[in-house]
Amino acid sequence: QVQLVESGGGLVQPGGSLRLSCAASTSISGAYVMGWYRQAPGKQREMVAVITRGGGTNYAGSVKGRFTINRDNAKNTVYLQMNSLKPEDTAVYYCNYVGSNRDYWGQGTQVTVSS
C-alpha cells in the first residue's frame, strides 16, 4: 500500500506561483510514473504533468512552459512548480503513483487562483 500526501496548495493571485509537494510512504524510485492531475468543479480529472522512472516528463498543453515537475528520490517526494498561474488553473490537484500492479492517489490539495 502506498500513501500519498499532497501539500502546498492555497490561494494565489493571477501571475503568482506555488509549489506543490507529494510525499510518498514508500520509495518512489520503484514507481513507473508519478504525476499530478487536477479536477475543477464540474469537469473531469485531467493530467497536468507526469514524470517517468527514467526522468522523462510530459505536460498538458495548457501548462507547458509554466509548470515544472520533478522528483527527489532521496526524499520520496514529487514536486510541481507552478508559475504564472491563471484563474483557469483553479482546481483540486492530485498526486498519482503508478506501481507494478496498480496506481495510487492522494487526497488532493486545493489551488485557487483569484484576485
C-alpha positions, 0 to 999 in steps of 0.5 A, spaced: 500 500 500 502 506 498 500 513 501 500 519 498 500 526 501 499 532 497 501 539 500 502 546 498 496 548 495 492 555 497 490 561 494 494 565 489 493 571 485 493 571 477 501 571 475 503 568 482 506 561 483 506 555 488 509 549 489 506 543 490 509 537 494 507 529 494 510 525 499 510 518 498 510 512 504 514 508 500 520 509 495 518 512 489 524 510 485 520 503 484 514 507 481 513 507 473 510 514 473 508 519 478 504 525 476 499 530 478 492 531 475 487 536 477 479 536 477 475 543 477 468 543 479 464 540 474 469 537 469 473 531 469 480 529 472 485 531 467 493 530 467 497 536 468 504 533 468 507 526 469 514 524 470 517 517 468 522 512 472 527 514 467 526 522 468 522 523 462 516 528 463 510 530 459 505 536 460 498 538 458 498 543 453 495 548 457 501 548 462 507 547 458 512 552 459 509 554 466 509 548 470 515 544 472 515 537 475 520 533 478 522 528 483 527 527 489 528 520 490 532 521 496 526 524 499 520 520 496 517 526 494 514 529 487 514 536 486 510 541 481 512 548 480 507 552 478 508 559 475 504 564 472 498 561 474 491 563 471 484 563 474 483 557 469 488 553 473 483 553 479 482 546 481 483 540 486 490 537 484 492 530 485 498 526 486 498 519 482 503 513 483 503 508 478 506 501 481 507 494 478 500 492 479 496 498 480 496 506 481 495 510 487 492 517 489 492 522 494 487 526 497 488 532 493 490 539 495 486 545 493 489 551 488 485 557 487 487 562 483 483 569 484 484 576 485 
